[in-house]
Structure formats: C-alpha cells, structure tokens
Amino acid sequence: MTNHDWVLDTHVLISAALSRKSSPYAVVQHLLANARLVFSPPTFEELRSRIYRPKFDPYISLDLRERILRDVSACAVWVEIGPTMSGWSRDPDDDKFIATALQVPGAVLVSGDQDLLSAVAPGGLQILTPAQACQCLGLTVPVPE
C-alpha cells in the first residue's frame, strides 16, 4: 500500500499505548516511521481528553501520555474541518475522523470502532481495522505472551 497519509482514531492510538504486542501498536510505530499522521483540532482534542482518563492511570504513565501528545502533535499533518460534518457514521461524534481523512486525498482511516467500520465511506475513503492495516502494510504483529 502506497498511502502516506493516515488518520488513526483515538481508540487505535490509546490501544497502541496500552500494549506493545498488538496490531494498533505495530500500525502506529510503522506509520510514525514511514508515513504521515493526519489530525484536525477536533480529533486531537478527543485524544487529549481521553488519554487522561483515570481508568488509564494504572497502565499509561503521565510522562508517556505527555510524550504521546507532544510527539504526535509535532509530526502530524494538520487539517481544518468544517463545523458539524455528519451523516456518515452511526455515531455522529465519529464523523470528525471521516471529515479529517477526506481533507487529504488518498488518506486511509484506521479504526477499531464498529460505528466507523460500518460507515458508508464517501469518496472511496478506505476505513480499515488495525489488523487490516497491518496486512496492507505487510507488518507482523507480535503475539501476546
């Protein structure tokens, strides 16, 4: 797959931080080294607000959360999306990820969210699971011990 621009939903990014032996981790690491992550202010704000939830305290240190946000912000391609783009996903709150991906021709959206995975993707937008993204990228996912 030759796409260089990728939108990762919040769940994928947090899952990558939670487990190094997972398809989200493999995808995130590969894309950080070989492609561009695309964010809009609303998609980044969702990541920022959710990564600090107390339920992650036992698993993700404050330092790691801050590094993730800093590093992702620094390397991201930033796009603006219009107000309240909706109608693609069963969950209108998820439409911001589709709207973000549509701002960059050829971008691919990676999500584990069934609302996004079942969305009618406009304009030929590809929406893949992390496992599908690994397969497309030729990545081997470490098996959890």
N, C-alpha and C positions, 0 to 999 in steps of 0.2 A: 504494500500500500504506500503510495507516494504523498499522501496528505501531510502537510507540515503544520496545519493549524487545527488545534483540538480544544474542545470545550469539555471540561470534566465537571460533573455535578458535585455538589457538596458531599454527598454520601461516598463517592469514589475517593475523594481527597482525604476524608476523615478515616475511611476504611484502610487506606494506604498507611496512614499514621499509626493505626492500631495493630497492623500485622504485616511484618516483612515477608511472610510466606503466603502471599495472596495475589490474585490476579490484579486487584487495584494497585498494590504496591509495584508490581512488575510494570504495569502500564505507566504509572506516574514517573517512575525512575527512568524508563526508556524515553518518555516524551520530554522530560526535563533536559535530557542529554541530547536529544535528536530532533526536536520539533518545537513548536511554539504553543503555549497555553493561551487561550483567549478568555478574557474576563470582561464583564461590564460592571459598573459600580453595583448594581443590584445582586449579581451573582457573587461578587467578592464580599459584599456585606452579609449575605447569607452564610458564607463560610466563616467570616469573622465572628458573627454572633453565635453560631452553633458550635464552633470548636472550643469555646469557653464554657460550655455547659458543664455543670458539676458532675454529671454522670461519667465524663471522660477523665476526671481527676485521677483515678487510680491507674489509668493507662497511658495518658499523654501528659508529660511534664509541662509546666508553664513555659519553660525555656523552649521546648520543642514546638509548642503552639506558636510562640512568637517568631521562631525561626521559619516555620512553615509560612506564616503570613508575610513575613518580610521577604523571603526568597521568592515566593510565588508572585507577590506584587512587583518585585523588581524585574522579573524575567517575563512577565505577561505582556501580551498584546492587548491593549485596552480599546474597547469599542463602546460607543454610546447606543443605547436602545431607546425607542420611543416609550412614552408612558403607557402603561397597561396594554401591552401586546398580549392578546389572549385568544383562546379558542382552539388551540392545538391539542392540549393535554387535558385529561380528565380533571387534573388539579391545576386550576389557573395560576397558582403560585409557581408552578414548574415551567410555565411558558417563558419565563425570563431566560432560561437556558437555551431554548429553541431560538428565541429572538436574538440572543447573543451569537449563536452559531450562524445564523442567517446573515449577519453583518460581514462575514468573511467567506467569500466564495470558496467552496470545496472543503469547508471545515467539517469535522466529524464530532459528534456529541457522544460522550461515553457516560452511561448511567446504569445504576442498578435499580432504579425506581420504575416500577411497573407502569405508573402513570405516564412517564416519558417513553418507555419502551413500547407502549401500545398506542402512542400518539400517531396521528396522521402527519407524517413529516412533510412539510411544504418544500417545494423547490428541490426535491431529490436529496434532502438532508439525510445523511446516514446517522442512525442512532443505534449504538452498539452497547452490549454489556461489556464489563471488563474482560470476561473470558473471550468474547468475540474479538475484542480489540487485541488481546494477546495473540490470538490465532492470526489475525490480519497482519500483525506486526512481526510474526514469526518468533514470539517470545515463549520461553519455557517458564512455567510457574513452579516455584519450589513447592514441594509437598509438605504440608504442616506435619510436625513431629507429634 
